[in-house]
């Protein structure tokens, strides 16, 4: 491992319990910074309500850490929006944000658009499919941004059990993202969960980053933040265990293809010869091919969007 990464691990990797809530709140009061939490959600009625309820109870009612809690629904066909609203979140539909630009499917699209409907100086993203959710996922990653003025982005790290076995989740991380980062961006080799969906960042950084519209958003954001802000502006915090629903192998294959494409663009700023992935499923007549397009679009830095500029000037 690079000496720089070893040093980074000793100075920019923390545990959530290293920053008690009273210390985080004191820093928030001292600095006057505001915190927005965003949950991108697609058909998560089984879990989104509990996550919203925990955040509201622990970090809005008991202590005033979170100023704004927004669920951005990216086209759910279940009761995600109703459940989230009933639990106390502000719910916004993806298509209602920046309507002059037709929305495309993808998590990155939702995260990008969320910058237009939130106002916090610090924006915290949390996936909406987490089970047994703890508010440490929020306070743990927001804490360093309030107490360390030279930190701009904080990723959560955690164990990811799979089928009862600890540490077996994160298959795309181990098979695709970690090899890519170690080979091409070795400064980022110290991140335990580079693809994790729980992270917080200063708005001043997020608004300058391009957002891959799909699954490549986490890797793209990490690489771009490294180049824009430097390694010491990035950090990670151990928040324990992350339990969520796991996707099947074919869905993971499509995720891996999008992540590879995101990395390729950052390596060469080129384009794929064939931005598609063919997979196979057994049908009545044997194996049948299914071809899926690979996300090939990125949204520009939000600071370049006229509507965002107008809001900042208001």
C-alpha positions as MATLAB code, in Angstrom:
seq = 'XXXXXXXXXXXXXXXXXXXXXXXXXXXXXXXXXXXXXXXXXXXXXXXXXXXXXXXXXXXXXXXXXXXXXXXXXXXXXXXXXXXXXXXXXXXXXXXXXXXXXXXXXXXXXXXXXXXXXXXXXXXXXXXXXXXXXXXXXXXXXXXXXXXXXXXXXXXXXXXXXXXXXXXXXXXXXXXXXXXXXXXXXXXXXXXXXXXXXXXXXXXXXXXXXXXXXXXXXXXXXXXXXXXXXXXXXXXXXXXXXXXXXXXXXXXXXXXXXXXXXXXXXXXXXXXXXXXXXXXXXXXXXXXXXXXXXXXXXXXXXXXXXXXXXXXXXX';
ca = [
       0.000    0.000    0.000;
       1.217    3.508   -0.758;
       2.702    5.365    2.181;
       0.265    8.166    1.430;
      -2.666    5.782    1.824;
      -1.293    4.342    5.061;
      -0.974    7.869    6.430;
      -4.485    8.688    5.222;
      -5.897    5.607    6.947;
      -4.402    6.753   10.243;
      -5.622   10.351    9.941;
      -8.857   10.208    7.921;
     -10.494    6.926    9.006;
     -12.593    7.165   12.145;
     -15.276    5.378   14.100;
     -18.664    6.964   14.695;
     -18.176    6.817   18.469;
     -15.110    9.073   18.245;
     -17.408   12.051   17.842;
     -20.152   12.068   20.478;
     -23.355   13.740   19.424;
     -22.872   16.635   21.841;
     -19.540   17.461   20.200;
     -21.086   17.365   16.727;
     -23.959   19.609   17.822;
     -21.568   22.077   19.420;
     -19.624   22.290   16.155;
     -22.860   22.785   14.206;
     -23.913   25.615   16.494;
     -20.457   27.194   16.370;
     -20.149   27.086   12.575;
     -23.802   27.772   11.723;
     -23.830   25.107    9.012;
     -27.053   23.417    7.986;
     -27.558   19.731    7.163;
     -29.827   18.152    4.558;
     -30.454   14.402    4.355;
     -31.559   12.950    1.020;
     -32.998    9.477    0.475;
     -33.173    8.443   -3.202;
     -35.999    5.925   -3.368;
     -37.452    3.524   -5.917;
     -40.064    1.050   -4.656;
     -38.834    1.057   -1.056;
     -42.130    1.164    0.838;
     -40.954   -1.654    3.148;
     -38.009    0.298    4.564;
     -38.190    4.012    3.770;
     -40.693    4.816    6.525;
     -38.563    3.335    9.288;
     -35.465    5.218    8.088;
     -37.339    8.517    7.980;
     -38.855    7.896   11.422;
     -35.478    7.157   13.026;
     -33.847   10.251   11.543;
     -36.732   12.492   12.568;
     -36.841   11.093   16.102;
     -33.098   10.919   16.816;
     -31.674   13.798   14.815;
     -34.514   16.307   14.416;
     -36.690   15.991   17.526;
     -34.275   14.804   20.214;
     -31.373   16.874   18.895;
     -31.376   19.502   16.106;
     -28.691   18.005   13.869;
     -30.683   17.542   10.651;
     -32.429   20.619    9.265;
     -34.026   19.082    6.192;
     -35.093   15.507    5.327;
     -36.054   14.889    1.700;
     -37.092   11.694   -0.059;
     -36.716   11.925   -3.831;
     -38.978    9.330   -5.478;
     -37.534    8.221   -8.788;
     -40.711    6.673  -10.192;
     -41.954    4.184   -7.610;
     -44.965    2.033   -8.467;
     -45.619    1.122   -4.842;
     -46.483    3.294   -1.822;
     -42.969    4.667   -1.270;
     -44.071    8.316   -1.476;
     -47.070    7.865    0.804;
     -45.101    5.932    3.429;
     -42.246    8.454    3.418;
     -44.604   11.425    3.727;
     -46.555    9.770    6.536;
     -43.295    9.241    8.418;
     -42.535   12.949    8.160;
     -40.259   13.408    5.154;
     -40.608   16.041    2.489;
     -41.287   13.989   -0.646;
     -40.403   15.243   -4.109;
     -40.780   13.338   -7.344;
     -37.735   13.249   -9.573;
     -39.705   14.499  -12.601;
     -40.836   17.623  -10.732;
     -37.250   18.830  -10.350;
     -35.795   20.762  -13.286;
     -38.641   19.731  -15.622;
     -37.051   21.359  -18.687;
     -34.552   18.463  -18.696;
     -36.368   15.133  -19.165;
     -35.269   12.763  -16.425;
     -33.486    9.515  -17.207;
     -33.602    6.405  -14.999;
     -30.811    6.024  -12.510;
     -29.713    6.743   -8.969;
     -27.156    9.345   -9.989;
     -29.864   11.314  -11.768;
     -31.860   11.504   -8.542;
     -28.877   12.564   -6.442;
     -27.958   15.268   -8.940;
     -31.471   16.697   -9.042;
     -31.714   16.634   -5.251;
     -29.234   19.509   -5.074;
     -31.932   21.756   -6.532;
     -34.523   20.935   -3.844;
     -32.261   21.028   -0.786;
     -30.481   23.931    0.837;
     -28.148   22.447    3.435;
     -24.487   23.426    3.496;
     -23.844   19.716    4.062;
     -25.785   17.128    2.065;
     -26.006   13.561    3.359;
     -27.153   10.737    1.071;
     -28.666    7.564    2.534;
     -30.001    4.604    0.538;
     -33.672    3.890    1.211;
     -33.418    0.073    1.369;
     -31.540   -0.179    4.688;
     -32.886   -2.508    7.379;
     -32.338   -2.124   11.138;
     -31.356    1.475   10.426;
     -29.370    3.446   12.994;
     -29.072    7.223   13.029;
     -25.298    6.700   13.402;
     -25.295    6.326    9.623;
     -26.128   10.034    9.440;
     -24.418   11.534   12.479;
     -21.312    9.417   11.896;
     -20.621   10.757    8.409;
     -21.888   14.287    9.004;
     -19.756   14.672   12.135;
     -16.343   15.121   10.479;
     -17.739   17.732    8.098;
     -18.814   19.802   11.092;
     -15.705   19.287   13.205;
     -12.954   19.159   10.547;
     -13.016   22.228    8.258;
     -10.564   20.687    5.771;
     -12.714   17.580    5.127;
     -15.122   17.856    2.189;
     -16.528   14.339    1.670;
     -17.077   11.446    4.084;
     -18.028    7.882    3.146;
     -19.560    5.396    5.564;
     -17.774    2.073    6.011;
     -19.381   -1.027    7.483;
     -19.718   -4.795    7.392;
     -22.132   -6.110    4.758;
     -23.399   -9.580    5.723;
     -24.783  -11.793    2.953;
     -26.990  -14.819    3.706;
     -25.807  -14.800    7.315;
     -22.101  -14.625    6.480;
     -20.281  -11.493    7.577;
     -18.259   -9.549    5.062;
     -19.680  -11.297    1.992;
     -21.743   -8.400    0.664;
     -20.375   -5.810   -1.712;
     -19.661   -8.228   -4.558;
     -19.401   -5.519   -7.211;
     -17.037   -3.628   -4.935;
     -14.669   -6.574   -4.612;
     -14.868   -7.794   -8.211;
     -14.967   -4.496  -10.083;
     -14.559   -1.265   -8.131;
     -11.697   -2.198   -5.801;
      -9.464   -3.604   -8.575;
     -10.139   -0.527  -10.721;
      -9.306    1.874   -7.915;
      -6.175    0.018   -6.846;
      -4.843   -0.119  -10.379;
      -5.778    3.323  -11.653;
      -6.375    5.507   -8.592;
      -4.260    3.876   -5.873;
      -4.700    6.894   -3.604;
      -8.288    5.689   -3.124;
      -7.265    2.144   -2.153;
      -7.961    2.852    1.523;
     -11.719    3.216    1.107;
     -13.470    0.219    2.633;
     -16.808    0.837    0.874;
     -16.116    2.964   -2.206;
     -19.514    2.139   -3.710;
     -21.507    2.571   -0.517;
     -24.618    4.713   -0.833;
     -24.174    6.452    2.517;
     -21.945    9.505    2.333;
     -22.014   13.191    3.107;
     -20.298   16.123    1.446;
     -20.180   19.865    1.427;
     -22.521   21.418   -1.093;
     -19.604   23.531   -2.295;
     -17.961   20.311   -3.515;
     -21.042   18.498   -4.809;
     -22.142   21.392   -6.992;
     -18.819   21.278   -8.856;
     -18.939   17.550   -9.663;
     -20.426   15.860  -12.737;
     -22.909   13.111  -11.808;
     -23.051    9.839  -13.771;
     -26.769    9.198  -14.012;
     -26.677    5.539  -12.999;
     -24.778    3.068  -10.834;
     -21.437    4.679  -11.599;
     -22.231    7.755   -9.525;
     -20.389    6.681   -6.362;
     -17.168    5.698   -8.113;
     -17.276    8.749  -10.358;
     -17.863   11.080   -7.442;
     -14.985    9.599   -5.453;
     -12.521    9.852   -8.354;
     -13.607   13.373   -9.286;
     -13.480   14.548   -5.672;
      -9.931   13.214   -5.391;
      -8.838   15.264   -8.385;
     -10.762   18.366   -7.335;
     -10.116   18.447   -3.585;
      -7.238   16.049   -2.897;
      -6.993   12.917   -0.770;
      -6.867   14.696    2.582;
     -10.251   16.291    1.888;
     -11.785   12.781    1.819;
     -12.518   10.594    4.838;
     -14.448    7.539    6.013;
     -16.260    6.603    9.218;
     -17.084    3.141   10.593;
     -20.807    2.974   11.367;
     -21.069   -0.753   12.108;
     -23.215   -3.058    9.989;
     -25.267   -2.355    6.871;
     -28.206   -4.656    6.156;
     -30.236   -4.243    2.994;
     -31.803   -6.244    0.196;
     -29.304   -7.839   -2.176;
     -29.653   -7.897   -5.939;
     -29.264  -10.954   -8.143;
     -26.155  -11.713  -10.163;
     -27.445  -10.295  -13.429;
     -28.383   -6.981  -11.842;
     -24.904   -6.874  -10.346;
     -23.460   -7.491  -13.812;
     -25.270   -4.455  -15.156;
     -24.057   -2.433  -12.202;
     -20.484   -3.540  -12.845;
     -20.727   -2.563  -16.518;
     -21.882    0.939  -15.606;
     -19.066    1.289  -13.085;
     -16.481    0.119  -15.609;
     -17.806    2.623  -18.122;
     -17.599    5.412  -15.539;
     -13.983    4.501  -14.833;
     -13.171    4.307  -18.546;
     -14.479    7.812  -19.163;
     -12.314    9.146  -16.385;
      -9.267    7.347  -17.679;
      -9.534    8.446  -21.268;
     -12.567   10.746  -21.508;
     -13.472    8.565  -24.446;
     -16.519    6.439  -25.097;
     -17.418    2.794  -25.266;
     -17.424    1.163  -28.694;
     -20.481   -0.799  -27.662;
     -22.265    0.711  -24.657;
     -24.356   -2.409  -24.034;
     -24.186   -5.611  -21.995;
     -25.647   -8.939  -23.117;
     -26.623  -11.455  -20.432;
     -28.370  -14.807  -20.627;
     -31.444  -16.278  -18.984;
     -32.749  -19.813  -19.414;
     -36.060  -19.903  -21.232;
     -38.272  -22.611  -22.680;
     -35.918  -23.109  -25.626;
     -32.632  -22.853  -23.775;
     -30.562  -19.822  -22.923;
     -31.984  -16.601  -24.275;
     -29.952  -13.397  -24.652;
     -31.041  -10.192  -22.975;
     -29.205   -7.020  -23.943;
     -29.208   -3.960  -21.723;
     -27.857   -0.530  -22.492;
     -25.065    0.732  -20.252;
     -25.547    4.208  -18.790;
     -23.715    6.588  -21.112;
     -24.892    9.937  -19.824;
     -23.564   12.259  -17.154;
     -25.105   15.389  -15.768;
     -22.877   18.488  -15.670;
     -21.829   20.138  -12.411;
     -24.935   21.635  -10.823;
     -23.188   25.001  -10.522;
     -23.447   25.270  -14.335;
     -27.257   24.937  -14.348;
     -29.079   28.249  -14.820;
     -31.880   27.423  -12.377;
     -29.340   26.593   -9.677;
     -27.422   29.802  -10.327;
     -30.653   31.774  -10.052;
     -31.500   30.143   -6.729;
     -28.074   30.979   -5.333;
     -28.474   34.592   -6.401;
     -31.921   34.888   -4.814;
];
